[in-house]
Amino acid sequence: MSAGTFAKRPLLSRHLLDKAAVWIVLFILLIAAGFVSEAFLKLNYLGNLVRQAAPIGITAVGVTFVMILRGVDLSVGAIVSMSAVICALVMDGKAENLWLAIGVTCATGSLIGLANGLLIAYGRVSSFILTLGMSIVVYGLVQMGTGGTARGIVSPGFREFLNDRIGNVVPTLAICFVIAVVVGIFVQSQTRFGRNVYLVGANPEAARLAGIPAIQTTVIAYCFSGLFAGLGGIALLARTGVSGTNPGAGMEFDVLAAVILGGTTFAGGRGGVGSTFAGVLVLFIALNLANVAGLPFAAQLTIKGIIIIAASAAHAWIGRSGGDRTE
């Protein structure tokens, strides 16, 4: 056996560890949670937990593509807020408006994502600054449009259907979350766009020299992020039943936490939607454990911050040790 084969083994093992780390943490956390409360071992409770995570999880699917691309999207919380308001307004309490509302909501999220992508790709603006500014603009528009009060009425049967349980066990909204994850995994692994995202994120200059359309890939990635944030807004509206004023305020930080937990870091070129799904579950189980323990909201925020810091440090260490950032 050649020396090169031995040299590659540590890199491969680090790479596999990077991909499996969040799943190992999820497994250990579930076992620990089961000792704290038997509820965590029951399908009904776990299904309800996934249902609660659906708005953040669906939104995180789109953000994963942006972060693989070395970008960030801080506008998703604002897009979720606007999407929930627009969906409720278009529904106007009428069953015949349901699909129109969903279509308009998805189009709105995609258009905001398109604006982000075009400005970042062609204007060479920092994604952090641009999407932060966009979030402020969108929040302002929501406030002006709603006057600071809840607007719109959901269509009859909308909440009932999405909050129903198949076989009295699995919530429909949880299944929608899983479907969004499956779609994301398919796009990242089976499409040219998905492969280009990894190549551009791993080495933008090499991707450009290889003729990969980095600008087009960037624009599509941000469109994806806006689209899934729009779907996250619909999921949030289904959970709450009212649009609120800014129901998605601060959600971008939960989304980033979940994506980073899954191993998709700001360094780009690695991570994936499947690991993001595990990251969402780790985040919500940890916060539910804190809630079961009776910790105050401030303490839960502290735990969330520690999780983000620890996950970022761990994945950075694995990446440096492995010397390989690509999938």
URCORFEN-V428150 format. One record per residue. N is the residue number from 0. RES is the residue in one letter. D_LAST is the distance of its C-alpha to the last C-alpha in whole Angstrom. Layout:
# URCORFEN-V428150
n: (N & N)
res: (RES & RES)
d_last: (D_LAST & D_LAST)
This chain:
# URCORFEN-V428150
n: (0 & 1 & 2 & 3 & 4 & 5 & 6 & 7 & 8 & 9 & 10 & 11 & 12 & 13 & 14 & 15 & 16 & 17 & 18 & 19 & 20 & 21 & 22 & 23 & 24 & 25 & 26 & 27 & 28 & 29 & 30 & 31 & 32 & 33 & 34 & 35 & 36 & 37 & 38 & 39 & 40 & 41 & 42 & 43 & 44 & 45 & 46 & 47 & 48 & 49 & 50 & 51 & 52 & 53 & 54 & 55 & 56 & 57 & 58 & 59 & 60 & 61 & 62 & 63 & 64 & 65 & 66 & 67 & 68 & 69 & 70 & 71 & 72 & 73 & 74 & 75 & 76 & 77 & 78 & 79 & 80 & 81 & 82 & 83 & 84 & 85 & 86 & 87 & 88 & 89 & 90 & 91 & 92 & 93 & 94 & 95 & 96 & 97 & 98 & 99 & 100 & 101 & 102 & 103 & 104 & 105 & 106 & 107 & 108 & 109 & 110 & 111 & 112 & 113 & 114 & 115 & 116 & 117 & 118 & 119 & 120 & 121 & 122 & 123 & 124 & 125 & 126 & 127 & 128 & 129 & 130 & 131 & 132 & 133 & 134 & 135 & 136 & 137 & 138 & 139 & 140 & 141 & 142 & 143 & 144 & 145 & 146 & 147 & 148 & 149 & 150 & 151 & 152 & 153 & 154 & 155 & 156 & 157 & 158 & 159 & 160 & 161 & 162 & 163 & 164 & 165 & 166 & 167 & 168 & 169 & 170 & 171 & 172 & 173 & 174 & 175 & 176 & 177 & 178 & 179 & 180 & 181 & 182 & 183 & 184 & 185 & 186 & 187 & 188 & 189 & 190 & 191 & 192 & 193 & 194 & 195 & 196 & 197 & 198 & 199 & 200 & 201 & 202 & 203 & 204 & 205 & 206 & 207 & 208 & 209 & 210 & 211 & 212 & 213 & 214 & 215 & 216 & 217 & 218 & 219 & 220 & 221 & 222 & 223 & 224 & 225 & 226 & 227 & 228 & 229 & 230 & 231 & 232 & 233 & 234 & 235 & 236 & 237 & 238 & 239 & 240 & 241 & 242 & 243 & 244 & 245 & 246 & 247 & 248 & 249 & 250 & 251 & 252 & 253 & 254 & 255 & 256 & 257 & 258 & 259 & 260 & 261 & 262 & 263 & 264 & 265 & 266 & 267 & 268 & 269 & 270 & 271 & 272 & 273 & 274 & 275 & 276 & 277 & 278 & 279 & 280 & 281 & 282 & 283 & 284 & 285 & 286 & 287 & 288 & 289 & 290 & 291 & 292 & 293 & 294 & 295 & 296 & 297 & 298 & 299 & 300 & 301 & 302 & 303 & 304 & 305 & 306 & 307 & 308 & 309 & 310 & 311 & 312 & 313 & 314 & 315 & 316 & 317 & 318 & 319 & 320 & 321 & 322 & 323 & 324 & 325 & 326)
res: (M & S & A & G & T & F & A & K & R & P & L & L & S & R & H & L & L & D & K & A & A & V & W & I & V & L & F & I & L & L & I & A & A & G & F & V & S & E & A & F & L & K & L & N & Y & L & G & N & L & V & R & Q & A & A & P & I & G & I & T & A & V & G & V & T & F & V & M & I & L & R & G & V & D & L & S & V & G & A & I & V & S & M & S & A & V & I & C & A & L & V & M & D & G & K & A & E & N & L & W & L & A & I & G & V & T & C & A & T & G & S & L & I & G & L & A & N & G & L & L & I & A & Y & G & R & V & S & S & F & I & L & T & L & G & M & S & I & V & V & Y & G & L & V & Q & M & G & T & G & G & T & A & R & G & I & V & S & P & G & F & R & E & F & L & N & D & R & I & G & N & V & V & P & T & L & A & I & C & F & V & I & A & V & V & V & G & I & F & V & Q & S & Q & T & R & F & G & R & N & V & Y & L & V & G & A & N & P & E & A & A & R & L & A & G & I & P & A & I & Q & T & T & V & I & A & Y & C & F & S & G & L & F & A & G & L & G & G & I & A & L & L & A & R & T & G & V & S & G & T & N & P & G & A & G & M & E & F & D & V & L & A & A & V & I & L & G & G & T & T & F & A & G & G & R & G & G & V & G & S & T & F & A & G & V & L & V & L & F & I & A & L & N & L & A & N & V & A & G & L & P & F & A & A & Q & L & T & I & K & G & I & I & I & I & A & A & S & A & A & H & A & W & I & G & R & S & G & G & D & R & T & E)
d_last: (25 & 24 & 23 & 20 & 19 & 20 & 18 & 15 & 16 & 16 & 12 & 11 & 13 & 12 & 8 & 10 & 12 & 10 & 9 & 13 & 15 & 16 & 17 & 19 & 20 & 21 & 23 & 25 & 26 & 27 & 29 & 30 & 31 & 33 & 35 & 36 & 37 & 37 & 36 & 32 & 33 & 34 & 33 & 35 & 34 & 30 & 30 & 32 & 30 & 27 & 29 & 30 & 26 & 26 & 27 & 24 & 22 & 22 & 22 & 19 & 17 & 18 & 17 & 14 & 13 & 15 & 14 & 10 & 12 & 14 & 17 & 19 & 22 & 25 & 27 & 25 & 28 & 31 & 29 & 30 & 33 & 34 & 33 & 35 & 38 & 38 & 37 & 40 & 42 & 41 & 42 & 45 & 46 & 46 & 45 & 45 & 42 & 39 & 37 & 38 & 37 & 34 & 34 & 35 & 33 & 30 & 31 & 32 & 28 & 27 & 29 & 29 & 25 & 26 & 28 & 26 & 23 & 26 & 28 & 24 & 23 & 27 & 29 & 26 & 27 & 25 & 23 & 24 & 28 & 28 & 26 & 29 & 31 & 31 & 31 & 34 & 35 & 34 & 36 & 39 & 39 & 39 & 41 & 44 & 43 & 44 & 46 & 45 & 46 & 44 & 44 & 44 & 44 & 42 & 43 & 44 & 42 & 39 & 39 & 40 & 38 & 35 & 36 & 37 & 36 & 35 & 38 & 39 & 35 & 32 & 33 & 32 & 30 & 28 & 27 & 26 & 24 & 22 & 22 & 21 & 18 & 18 & 18 & 15 & 13 & 15 & 14 & 11 & 10 & 13 & 15 & 14 & 14 & 11 & 9 & 12 & 11 & 7 & 9 & 12 & 11 & 9 & 12 & 15 & 18 & 16 & 15 & 19 & 20 & 18 & 20 & 17 & 19 & 18 & 21 & 21 & 17 & 18 & 21 & 20 & 17 & 20 & 22 & 20 & 20 & 24 & 24 & 23 & 25 & 28 & 27 & 27 & 30 & 32 & 30 & 32 & 35 & 35 & 35 & 38 & 40 & 41 & 39 & 40 & 40 & 37 & 35 & 31 & 32 & 30 & 28 & 25 & 25 & 24 & 21 & 20 & 20 & 19 & 16 & 15 & 16 & 13 & 11 & 11 & 13 & 15 & 13 & 10 & 7 & 5 & 7 & 9 & 12 & 13 & 12 & 14 & 17 & 17 & 17 & 20 & 22 & 22 & 23 & 26 & 27 & 27 & 30 & 32 & 32 & 34 & 36 & 37 & 38 & 40 & 38 & 39 & 37 & 37 & 35 & 33 & 32 & 32 & 29 & 27 & 27 & 26 & 24 & 22 & 23 & 22 & 18 & 18 & 19 & 17 & 14 & 15 & 17 & 14 & 12 & 15 & 15 & 12 & 12 & 8 & 7 & 4 & 0)
